Amino acid sequence: MRDGKRVDKHLRRLGVAPELVLCSPAVRTRETLELVLPALAGVAVHVEDELYGARSEALLERLRAVAEEIGSVMLIGHNPGLQDLALTLAPDSALRERVAAKFPTAALATLALPTWRLSPGDGELVDFVVPKELR
């Protein structure tokens, strides 16, 4: 996702408009954040040390701590934690099989979640895009 215009176009097409971005402090995640920010006008951004290399369990706990009044969150972090989190939250589907097969750097998995009081299988995987699909 090195082309910011393609990223911006894709996020807008999907209607991705989080109220909060949680980002690892790593250089690569901060670079990704800079690419997506133009499409996310006015979003609150929290760079959190605990997200660096976090496992899926820690990411799930962080999402559970999101205030209920926040309607949507973008999480920018690392694998295998992000891939495992998506697989934990999403029930079986063809899209989930794609996530399980490969979750490359800068992939975007979009999940619909009913609440931040999450349990395994609570989400719906509504989109998954990898960087080469944005060409």
C-alpha positions, -999 to 999 in steps of 0.1 A, spaced: 0 0 0 28 24 -8 5 44 -32 -14 67 -10 -40 77 -37 -50 40 -43 -53 35 -5 -74 66 -1 -97 56 -30 -101 20 -16 -109 32 19 -134 57 7 -150 31 -17 -155 8 13 -168 35 35 -140 28 60 -142 58 84 -131 48 119 -136 71 148 -104 59 164 -71 46 151 -49 25 174 -14 22 160 18 4 170 48 28 174 69 8 149 83 27 119 64 6 94 31 10 111 36 47 114 43 48 76 11 29 70 -7 54 93 6 83 72 -8 66 40 -43 61 54 -47 94 73 -57 115 42 -88 92 39 -96 95 76 -103 132 82 -107 141 118 -100 107 132 -85 104 167 -51 86 167 -35 67 196 0 54 191 3 28 219 35 10 229 16 -21 240 5 -28 204 41 -34 192 43 -71 183 11 -78 203 -5 -112 201 -41 -116 192 -51 -120 229 -36 -87 238 -52 -70 207 -86 -85 217 -82 -72 252 -74 -37 238 -105 -37 217 -126 -48 247 -113 -16 264 -126 7 237 -154 30 250 -189 19 239 -196 53 224 -168 47 198 -185 31 168 -155 20 148 -117 14 152 -88 9 128 -60 -12 143 -26 -9 127 -2 -34 140 18 -66 133 15 -102 123 9 -128 134 -13 -109 159 -35 -91 134 -41 -122 113 -49 -143 144 -72 -117 157 -92 -116 124 -94 -154 124 -105 -154 160 -133 -129 155 -146 -141 121 -167 -172 116 -160 -196 88 -164 -181 53 -146 -181 20 -132 -147 29 -119 -160 62 -101 -188 43 -83 -161 23 -72 -144 56 -60 -178 69 -40 -186 37 -20 -153 37 -22 -120 55 7 -100 39 22 -67 51 -3 -38 46 -33 -61 41 -66 -47 53 -93 -69 70 -126 -52 77 -148 -67 103 -182 -57 115 -185 -62 153 -217 -60 174 -199 -46 205 -165 -42 221 -173 -69 246 -160 -94 221 -158 -132 221 -145 -155 194 -167 -157 164 -185 -124 172 -174 -106 140 -183 -106 104 -154 -104 80 -168 -80 53 -137 -73 33 -101 -84 28 -78 -66 5 -41 -72 -1 -17 -45 -16 -14 -62 -50 -52 -58 -55 -49 -20 -54 -28 -18 -86 
